[in-house]
Amino acid sequence: MLKHYLTPRLSWGFFSQLTQDKHKTCICVQNFGTTIAQEDLPHVFDRFYRSDKSRTNETESFGLGLAITKEMVNKIHGEISVTSNPQKGTIFTVTFQR
């Protein structure tokens, strides 16, 4: 089932990849949409943080999704990181030691 969700879905605007070796398993999701500003990257996993200040009055978003994701990944002894630049888009990487 995981393989089904980690196949390229370019029509959705992202690419996903699952890699494994004898030491770790990595899941990478690359989004080709709007990138995250460099000054926002250190804060994207903070609770209630929203880099798009124009969305602060919307009730649909609370700025919790990535904070909850990081907590879940940490609870199962994984690590999550993010990079973002206009050439490659935004890449979230989740790594689990084997």
N, C-alpha and C positions, 0 to 999 in steps of 0.2 A: 504494500500500500504506500509506503514512504517513497518508493521509486516512482510511483505514478505522480506524486506531487512535486518531485524534484526533477522532472523532465522540462526541457526548455519550453517556455510559454511566451514567445516573443509577442504574440498578439496582446498579452496582458502588460507588456512593457518591462518584463524582467526575465532574467536567466538564472537558473539554479543549477547547482552542481554538488554532488556527494562524492567525496574522495576518502579513501581509507588506506592506511599502511599498517605495519605491525605495531606502531606506537600510538596512533591517533585516528580519529574519524572527524572529518570536517564537512560542514554543510555551509555552502556559500550561496547567498541570494544577492543578485546584482540587479539594481533598478536603474533604468535608463531615463527616468523622469527628472524632475527637479532635484538638484543636489542639495546637500546640507552645507551651510556656510562653515568654514574652518573654525570660526569662533564659537559655533554652536556644538561642534563635535564632542567636546569634553562633557557636555551637559545632556546629551540625548537620552541617557539612561537614568537621569534624575527624575524623581516623581514630580508631576505637575509641570514639567518643563515643556514648552512649546516654542519651537524656533520661529514659527510663523506668527508674529505678533498680531496680525490681522484676524487671527482665529480666537483671540482671547475671550471674546464675548459669545462664542458659539457653545451651545450646550452639548453638542454631539461628541466633543472631544474633551478629555480631562487631562491629557498628558500623562497617562498611566501605562499605556500599552508596552512601551519599551522597558519601563521600570519593572513591570510584572514579568516580562520576558526574561530580563536579566536575573531576577530573583529565582525564577523557575530553572534556568540554566545553571545557576550557582548551586541550587539545592541538589542537583544531580551531578555535581562536581565537574561541570563544564565551564567554558569561558565564551564570552561573546564580545565581539569588537566590531567597529565600523570605520570605514574609510569613505571619503566622498570627494570627487573632483569632476569637473566638467567633461574631461576626456573619457573617463571610465564609468561615470555615474556613481551611485552609492552602493557599497558592498558591505553586507552584514555577514560575518563569519562566526559560526558556532563550532567550537572545538571540544571534543571529548577524548580524554586519554584512555587508551585501551589497557 
